[in-house]
Amino acid sequence: MRDLLTRAAELAAAHRAGLADRPVARPADPAVLRAAFGGPLPAGPADPASVLEELARAAEPGLVATAGPRFFGFVIGGALPAATAADVLAAGWDQNGFNAVLSPAAAAAEEVAGAWLKELLGLPATASAGFVTGGQAANTVGLAAARHHVLAEAGWDVERDGLAGAPRVRVVASEERHATIDRALRLLGFGTRAVEPVRARPDGAIDVQDLERALGDRPQIVCLQAGNVNTGACDDLRTACELAHRHGAWVHVDGAFGLWAAANPGTAALLDGAELADSWACDGHKWLNVPYDSGFAFCAHPEVHAEAIAYRAAYLTGAGEVSGMGDLTLESSRRARGFAVWAALRELGRDGVAELVDRCCRLARRFAAALAAGGAEIANDVVLNQVLASFGDDARTDALVRAIQLDGTCWLGGTTWRGRRYLRISVSNWLTTEADVDRSAAAILRLAGR
């Protein structure tokens, strides 16, 4: 085992060491990849060392440098050194993170890391923290807690009786909400027709005046956003939370990447009032730069969080304790994610997280300025790490996106904003430098010049 894990670490380290120099993405033939991984299922066992080498050879042509400094798609960070090493340890330890009985160490790491996260993000110290897979799971957990609470206040036990015959719940959300909100509503039985849409301002943040129009009678849930997925704009959380609470609504904040702005003094004002909400969703593999998968579901009412999510069984020793583990997440058998999160926070510290967020925002502005100087139209005010750029009509913009992806200097995707197609650039990686931004912008302008 020692030799095997050492070799695995060598292969992983070699991959990381070459990220800055390799094409970010290379054309990969799916048939060739399937053939490398495929063939008939072997009848007998194989030497683990041979299996590892075979896996590395088969995967190499299809690996994308998402952990590298010039991947600007999907708001994806890389993985910090300490967090990566901690995840290797977690795999070696093979701990089940369901509860403190299965792993007292995993429970302690999550408890401490959860407290650190709440401090960084400006959330109540008394809030619960569930270590989930990502933003989708965090939104689903937060809205499950909201469902439990608003229906309980209406005299309905949704966990016992389901939604058939229950009072109708209104879900008030911006027209610019992230698609994971809609999927969570589908999974929770509300359906997307439960949404009362609210207009958004030109920057993508919610129109608070229209929010007041949309609010009605209980039971109702209000979904707000910290960090629009296209523009980075944040809702006026203080005004919206106070307004929603005056109408008796539960407030959920989707802060997958934008919630991290609270950790940086230069951007913290964008999150003013976030602490007033009832639940929050956040991703770890975005701005915290921890390995996949990692997300956080916070709730200002821990007992509601646990009542909505926990389950009981006679054999589950330790179940039913609000420990921040299995009673607050959707999985029973789950990776001990807290080790990597603890390691990332310990490596960076408060100042390091603030600097990482601030640097990515500065680099995004640098990216926008370089593209604008080369003739691009920048569609958004770059308040965080998101840049929308166009080089003409939709067809030309989409063709440019494809050319950029094939070129390999950097990787980014396209999006539709206000009815037009744009290049969508997200700067989230701890490795990205000014040189990476300049090199990427030069490549984009070179390809646009064709």
C-alpha positions as CSV (number, residue, x, y, z in Angstrom):
1,M,0.0,0.0,0.0
2,R,2.8,2.4,0.8
3,D,4.4,2.0,-2.7
4,L,1.0,2.2,-4.4
5,L,-0.1,5.5,-2.6
6,T,3.4,7.0,-3.2
7,R,3.1,6.3,-6.9
8,A,-0.5,7.7,-7.0
9,A,0.8,10.9,-5.3
10,E,3.7,11.1,-7.8
11,L,1.3,10.9,-10.7
12,A,-1.1,13.5,-9.2
13,A,1.8,15.8,-8.5
14,A,3.2,15.5,-12.0
15,H,-0.2,16.4,-13.4
16,R,-0.4,19.5,-11.2
17,A,3.1,20.5,-12.0
18,G,2.3,20.6,-15.7
19,L,-0.9,22.5,-15.5
20,A,0.6,25.9,-16.3
21,D,2.2,24.7,-19.5
22,R,-0.3,22.2,-21.0
23,P,-3.3,23.2,-23.2
24,V,-6.2,23.8,-20.8
25,A,-8.3,21.4,-22.9
26,R,-7.5,19.2,-25.9
27,P,-9.8,17.6,-28.4
28,A,-10.6,14.1,-27.1
29,D,-12.1,11.4,-29.1
30,P,-14.8,9.7,-26.9
31,A,-14.4,6.5,-28.8
32,V,-10.7,6.4,-28.1
33,L,-11.2,7.1,-24.5
34,R,-13.9,4.4,-24.1
35,A,-11.6,2.0,-25.8
36,A,-8.8,2.8,-23.4
37,F,-11.0,2.2,-20.4
38,G,-13.1,-0.5,-22.1
39,G,-13.0,-4.0,-23.3
40,P,-14.7,-7.0,-21.6
41,L,-14.8,-7.0,-17.8
42,P,-11.8,-9.1,-16.7
43,A,-12.6,-12.4,-15.2
44,G,-9.8,-12.4,-12.6
45,P,-8.0,-9.9,-10.4
46,A,-5.1,-7.7,-11.4
47,D,-2.1,-6.3,-9.7
48,P,-3.1,-2.9,-8.0
49,A,0.1,-1.2,-9.3
50,S,-0.7,-2.2,-12.8
51,V,-4.2,-1.1,-12.5
52,L,-3.0,2.4,-11.3
53,E,-0.7,2.8,-14.3
54,E,-3.4,1.6,-16.7
55,L,-5.8,4.1,-15.2
56,A,-3.4,7.0,-15.6
57,R,-2.6,6.1,-19.2
58,A,-6.3,5.8,-20.1
59,A,-7.4,9.0,-18.5
60,E,-4.5,11.3,-19.5
61,P,-5.8,12.3,-23.0
62,G,-9.2,13.2,-21.6
63,L,-8.1,15.3,-18.6
64,V,-9.0,19.0,-18.6
65,A,-6.8,21.4,-16.7
66,T,-9.7,22.7,-14.5
67,A,-7.3,23.0,-11.6
68,G,-5.0,25.2,-13.6
69,P,-4.6,29.0,-13.7
70,R,-6.3,29.6,-17.1
71,F,-9.6,27.7,-16.7
72,F,-12.3,30.4,-16.6
73,G,-15.4,28.4,-17.0
74,F,-18.3,27.6,-14.7
75,V,-16.9,29.5,-11.6
76,I,-14.5,26.7,-10.8
77,G,-11.5,27.1,-8.5
78,G,-8.5,24.8,-8.3
79,A,-7.6,22.9,-5.2
80,L,-5.1,24.4,-2.7
81,P,-2.0,22.3,-1.8
82,A,-3.1,21.6,1.8
83,A,-6.6,20.8,0.8
84,T,-5.5,18.4,-1.9
85,A,-3.1,16.6,0.5
86,A,-5.8,16.5,3.1
87,D,-8.2,14.9,0.6
88,V,-5.5,12.3,-0.1
89,L,-5.3,11.6,3.6
90,A,-9.1,11.4,3.9
91,A,-9.1,8.8,1.1
92,G,-6.4,6.8,2.9
93,W,-8.2,7.1,6.2
94,D,-11.4,6.0,4.6
95,Q,-13.7,7.7,7.1
96,N,-17.4,7.7,6.8
97,G,-18.6,11.2,7.6
98,F,-22.1,10.3,8.7
99,N,-21.7,11.0,12.4
100,A,-19.3,11.2,15.3
101,V,-19.6,7.5,16.1
102,L,-18.2,6.5,12.7
103,S,-15.5,9.2,12.9
104,P,-14.9,11.4,15.9
105,A,-12.1,13.1,14.0
106,A,-14.3,13.9,11.0
107,A,-16.9,15.3,13.3
108,A,-14.5,17.6,15.1
109,A,-13.0,18.8,11.8
110,E,-16.4,19.7,10.5
111,E,-17.4,21.4,13.7
112,V,-14.3,23.6,13.8
113,A,-14.3,24.3,10.0
114,G,-18.0,25.1,10.1
115,A,-17.4,27.7,12.9
116,W,-14.6,29.2,10.9
117,L,-16.7,29.4,7.7
118,K,-19.6,31.2,9.6
119,E,-17.1,33.7,10.9
120,L,-15.6,34.3,7.5
121,L,-19.0,34.6,5.7
122,G,-20.6,36.8,8.4
123,L,-23.2,34.3,9.4
124,P,-24.7,33.8,12.9
125,A,-22.4,31.7,15.0
126,T,-25.4,29.7,16.2
127,A,-26.3,28.6,12.7
128,S,-26.0,24.9,11.7
129,A,-23.6,23.9,9.0
130,G,-24.1,20.8,6.8
131,F,-21.1,19.7,4.6
132,V,-22.9,18.8,1.4
133,T,-21.8,18.1,-2.2
134,G,-22.2,21.5,-3.7
135,G,-24.5,24.4,-4.5
136,Q,-27.4,22.1,-5.7
137,A,-27.4,20.1,-2.6
138,A,-27.1,23.2,-0.4
139,N,-30.0,24.9,-2.1
140,T,-32.1,21.7,-1.8
141,V,-31.3,21.3,1.9
142,G,-32.0,25.0,2.6
143,L,-35.3,24.9,0.8
144,A,-36.2,21.6,2.5
145,A,-35.7,23.4,5.9
146,A,-37.8,26.3,4.6
147,R,-40.6,23.9,3.5
148,H,-40.6,22.3,6.9
149,H,-40.8,25.6,8.7
150,V,-43.4,27.4,6.7
151,L,-45.8,24.5,6.6
152,A,-45.3,23.7,10.3
153,E,-46.3,27.3,11.0
154,A,-49.4,26.7,8.9
155,G,-50.2,23.6,11.0
156,W,-49.1,21.0,8.5
157,D,-46.5,18.2,9.1
158,V,-45.0,17.8,5.6
159,E,-42.6,15.0,6.7
160,R,-45.5,12.9,7.8
161,D,-48.3,13.9,5.5
162,G,-46.5,15.0,2.3
163,L,-47.7,17.8,0.1
164,A,-51.0,16.4,-1.0
165,G,-53.7,18.5,0.6
166,A,-51.1,20.8,2.2
167,P,-51.5,24.6,2.1
168,R,-50.0,26.1,-1.0
169,V,-46.6,27.5,-0.5
170,R,-45.6,30.5,-2.6
171,V,-41.9,30.7,-3.6
172,V,-40.9,34.2,-4.5
173,A,-37.7,34.4,-6.5
174,S,-36.0,36.6,-9.0
175,E,-36.3,36.0,-12.7
176,E,-32.5,35.8,-12.6
177,R,-32.4,33.0,-10.0
178,H,-29.9,30.1,-10.6
179,A,-31.4,27.0,-12.3
180,T,-30.5,24.9,-9.2
181,I,-33.3,26.7,-7.3
182,D,-35.8,25.4,-9.9
183,R,-34.4,21.8,-9.7
184,A,-34.6,21.9,-5.9
185,L,-38.3,23.0,-6.1
186,R,-38.9,20.1,-8.4
187,L,-37.2,17.6,-6.1
188,L,-39.0,18.9,-3.1
189,G,-42.5,18.5,-4.7
190,F,-43.3,22.2,-5.1
191,G,-42.8,22.3,-8.9
192,T,-41.6,25.3,-10.8
193,R,-45.1,26.7,-11.1
194,A,-44.9,27.5,-7.4
195,V,-42.5,30.4,-8.3
196,E,-43.8,34.0,-8.2
197,P,-41.2,35.6,-10.4
198,V,-39.7,39.0,-9.4
199,R,-38.2,41.4,-11.9
200,A,-34.4,41.9,-11.9
201,R,-32.5,45.2,-12.2
202,P,-30.4,45.7,-15.3
203,D,-27.4,44.3,-13.4
204,G,-29.2,41.1,-12.6
205,A,-29.9,41.8,-8.9
206,I,-33.5,41.5,-7.6
207,D,-35.8,44.6,-8.0
208,V,-36.7,45.2,-4.4
209,Q,-39.8,47.3,-5.3
210,D,-41.1,44.4,-7.4
211,L,-40.3,42.0,-4.6
212,E,-42.7,44.0,-2.3
213,R,-45.4,43.6,-5.0
214,A,-44.8,39.9,-5.2
215,L,-45.0,39.2,-1.5
216,G,-48.3,37.9,-0.3
217,D,-49.8,35.8,2.5
218,R,-48.1,33.0,4.4
219,P,-46.8,30.3,3.8
220,Q,-44.1,31.7,1.5
221,I,-40.4,31.3,0.9
222,V,-38.2,34.1,-0.6
223,C,-35.1,33.1,-2.6
224,L,-32.4,35.7,-2.8
225,Q,-29.0,35.6,-4.5
226,A,-25.4,36.6,-3.6
227,G,-23.6,36.6,-6.9
228,N,-25.5,36.5,-10.2
229,V,-24.1,33.6,-12.2
230,N,-23.6,35.9,-15.2
231,T,-22.8,39.4,-13.8
232,G,-21.7,38.7,-10.2
233,A,-24.3,41.2,-9.0
234,C,-25.7,40.7,-5.4
235,D,-29.2,41.3,-4.3
236,D,-29.9,44.1,-1.7
237,L,-30.0,41.5,1.0
238,R,-30.7,43.8,4.0
239,T,-33.7,45.5,2.4
240,A,-35.0,42.3,0.9
241,C,-34.6,40.2,4.1
242,E,-36.3,42.9,6.2
243,L,-39.2,43.2,3.7
244,A,-39.6,39.4,3.4
245,H,-39.6,38.9,7.2
246,R,-42.3,41.6,7.6
247,H,-44.5,39.4,5.5
248,G,-43.6,36.3,7.5
249,A,-41.5,34.7,4.8
250,W,-38.5,32.3,5.2
251,V,-35.5,33.8,3.3
252,H,-33.0,31.5,1.6
253,V,-29.8,33.0,0.0
254,D,-28.2,31.2,-2.9
255,G,-24.6,32.3,-2.4
256,A,-22.7,29.6,-4.2
257,F,-19.8,31.8,-5.0
258,G,-20.9,35.3,-4.1
259,L,-21.2,34.6,-0.4
260,W,-17.4,34.5,-0.3
261,A,-17.4,38.3,-1.0
262,A,-18.2,38.7,2.7
263,A,-14.7,37.4,3.6
264,N,-13.0,40.3,1.8
265,P,-13.2,43.9,3.2
266,G,-13.1,45.3,-0.3
267,T,-16.3,43.5,-1.3
268,A,-18.0,42.8,2.0
269,A,-20.5,45.7,1.6
270,L,-22.1,43.7,-1.3
271,L,-23.2,41.2,1.3
272,D,-24.6,43.7,3.8
273,G,-27.6,42.1,5.6
274,A,-26.8,38.5,4.6
275,E,-26.8,37.5,8.2
276,L,-30.6,38.3,8.4
277,A,-31.6,35.3,6.2
278,D,-32.8,32.0,7.5
279,S,-30.7,29.7,5.3
280,W,-27.7,30.0,3.0
281,A,-26.1,27.9,0.3
282,C,-22.4,28.1,-0.6
283,D,-19.8,26.1,-2.6
284,G,-16.4,25.2,-1.4
285,H,-14.9,24.2,-4.7
286,K,-15.4,27.7,-6.1
287,W,-13.6,30.4,-4.2
288,L,-12.3,28.4,-1.3
289,N,-10.5,26.2,-3.8
290,V,-11.0,22.8,-2.2
291,P,-11.3,19.5,-4.1
292,Y,-14.6,18.3,-5.4
293,D,-17.1,17.7,-4.1
294,S,-17.7,20.3,-1.4
295,G,-20.5,22.6,-0.4
296,F,-22.2,24.1,2.7
297,A,-25.8,24.3,3.8
298,F,-26.2,26.8,6.7
299,C,-29.4,27.4,8.6
300,A,-30.2,30.0,11.3
301,H,-32.5,27.5,12.9
302,P,-30.6,24.3,13.6
303,E,-33.6,22.4,15.0
304,V,-35.5,23.1,11.8
305,H,-32.6,22.0,9.7
306,A,-32.3,18.7,11.5
307,E,-36.1,18.0,11.6
308,A,-36.3,18.5,7.8
309,I,-33.3,16.3,6.9
310,A,-32.5,13.7,9.6
311,Y,-33.9,10.2,9.7
312,R,-34.0,7.5,12.3
313,A,-33.3,3.8,12.3
314,A,-32.8,1.4,15.2
315,Y,-29.3,0.4,14.0
316,L,-28.0,4.0,13.4
317,T,-26.0,4.6,16.6
318,G,-25.6,8.3,17.0
319,A,-28.4,9.4,14.7
320,G,-30.7,12.1,15.8
321,E,-27.9,14.3,17.2
322,V,-27.5,17.7,15.6
323,S,-23.8,17.2,15.0
324,G,-23.5,19.0,11.7
325,M,-23.0,15.7,9.9
326,G,-25.5,13.2,8.7
327,D,-28.5,14.8,10.3
328,L,-27.9,18.0,8.3
329,T,-27.0,16.4,4.9
330,L,-28.7,14.2,2.4
331,E,-26.3,11.3,2.4
332,S,-25.7,8.5,4.9
333,S,-22.5,7.1,3.4
334,R,-20.5,10.3,2.8
335,R,-16.9,11.3,2.3
336,A,-15.4,13.2,5.3
337,R,-15.3,16.6,3.5
338,G,-14.4,18.5,6.5
339,F,-10.7,17.5,6.5
340,A,-10.0,19.3,3.2
341,V,-12.1,22.3,4.2
342,W,-10.3,22.6,7.5
343,A,-6.9,22.3,5.7
344,A,-7.8,25.0,3.2
345,L,-8.9,27.4,5.9
346,R,-5.8,26.6,8.0
347,E,-3.5,27.2,5.0
348,L,-5.1,30.5,4.0
349,G,-6.3,32.0,7.3
350,R,-8.7,34.9,7.4
351,D,-6.3,37.2,5.5
352,G,-5.5,34.6,2.9
353,V,-9.2,34.1,2.0
354,A,-9.7,37.8,1.8
355,E,-6.6,38.2,-0.5
356,L,-7.7,35.4,-2.7
357,V,-11.2,36.9,-3.3
358,D,-9.8,40.4,-3.7
359,R,-7.1,39.2,-6.2
360,C,-9.6,37.3,-8.3
361,C,-11.8,40.4,-8.5
362,R,-8.9,42.6,-9.5
363,L,-7.9,40.0,-12.2
364,A,-11.4,40.0,-13.5
365,R,-11.3,43.7,-13.9
366,R,-7.9,43.4,-15.6
367,F,-9.4,40.8,-18.0
368,A,-12.3,43.1,-18.9
369,A,-10.1,46.1,-19.5
370,A,-7.8,44.1,-21.8
371,L,-10.7,42.8,-23.9
372,A,-12.4,46.2,-24.0
373,A,-9.1,47.8,-25.2
374,G,-9.1,45.2,-28.0
375,G,-12.6,46.0,-29.2
376,A,-14.8,43.8,-27.0
377,E,-18.1,45.0,-25.5
378,I,-18.2,44.3,-21.8
379,A,-21.8,43.8,-20.8
380,N,-21.5,44.0,-17.0
381,D,-20.1,46.1,-14.2
382,V,-17.3,43.8,-12.9
383,V,-18.2,43.9,-9.2
384,L,-16.8,40.4,-8.4
385,N,-15.1,37.8,-10.6
386,Q,-17.5,37.5,-13.6
387,V,-17.0,39.1,-17.0
388,L,-19.3,39.1,-20.0
389,A,-17.7,40.0,-23.3
390,S,-19.0,40.1,-26.8
391,F,-17.3,40.6,-30.2
392,G,-20.3,41.2,-32.4
393,D,-23.3,39.2,-33.2
394,D,-24.4,36.0,-31.5
395,A,-23.0,33.7,-34.3
396,R,-19.6,35.3,-34.2
397,T,-19.5,35.2,-30.4
398,D,-20.4,31.5,-30.3
399,A,-17.8,30.7,-33.0
400,L,-15.2,32.6,-30.9
401,V,-16.1,30.5,-27.9
402,R,-15.5,27.3,-29.9
403,A,-12.2,28.7,-31.2
404,I,-11.0,29.6,-27.7
405,Q,-11.8,26.1,-26.4
406,L,-10.0,24.5,-29.3
407,D,-7.0,26.8,-29.0
408,G,-6.2,25.6,-25.5
409,T,-4.5,28.7,-24.1
410,C,-7.5,29.2,-21.8
411,W,-11.0,27.8,-21.4
412,L,-14.3,29.6,-21.0
413,G,-17.9,29.1,-22.0
414,G,-20.7,31.1,-23.5
415,T,-23.9,32.4,-22.0
416,T,-27.1,34.2,-22.9
417,W,-27.6,37.6,-21.1
418,R,-30.5,39.9,-21.9
419,G,-31.2,38.0,-25.1
420,R,-27.6,38.1,-26.4
421,R,-24.7,35.7,-26.5
422,Y,-21.5,36.5,-24.6
423,L,-18.2,35.0,-23.6
424,R,-18.5,34.2,-19.8
425,I,-15.3,34.5,-17.9
426,S,-15.0,33.5,-14.2
427,V,-11.8,34.1,-12.3
428,S,-11.8,31.8,-9.3
429,N,-8.5,30.0,-9.1
430,W,-5.8,30.6,-6.5
431,L,-3.1,30.0,-9.1
432,T,-4.2,32.6,-11.6
433,T,-1.8,35.5,-12.1
434,E,-1.7,38.7,-14.1
435,A,0.4,37.0,-16.6
436,D,-2.2,34.3,-17.0
437,V,-4.9,36.9,-17.6
438,D,-2.8,38.8,-20.1
439,R,-1.8,35.7,-22.0
440,S,-5.5,34.6,-22.1
441,A,-6.8,38.0,-23.2
442,A,-4.1,38.1,-25.9
443,A,-5.2,34.7,-27.2
444,I,-8.8,35.7,-27.3
445,L,-8.1,38.9,-29.2
446,R,-5.9,37.0,-31.6
447,L,-8.7,34.5,-32.3
448,A,-11.3,37.3,-32.5
449,G,-9.1,39.0,-35.1
450,R,-9.4,36.1,-37.5
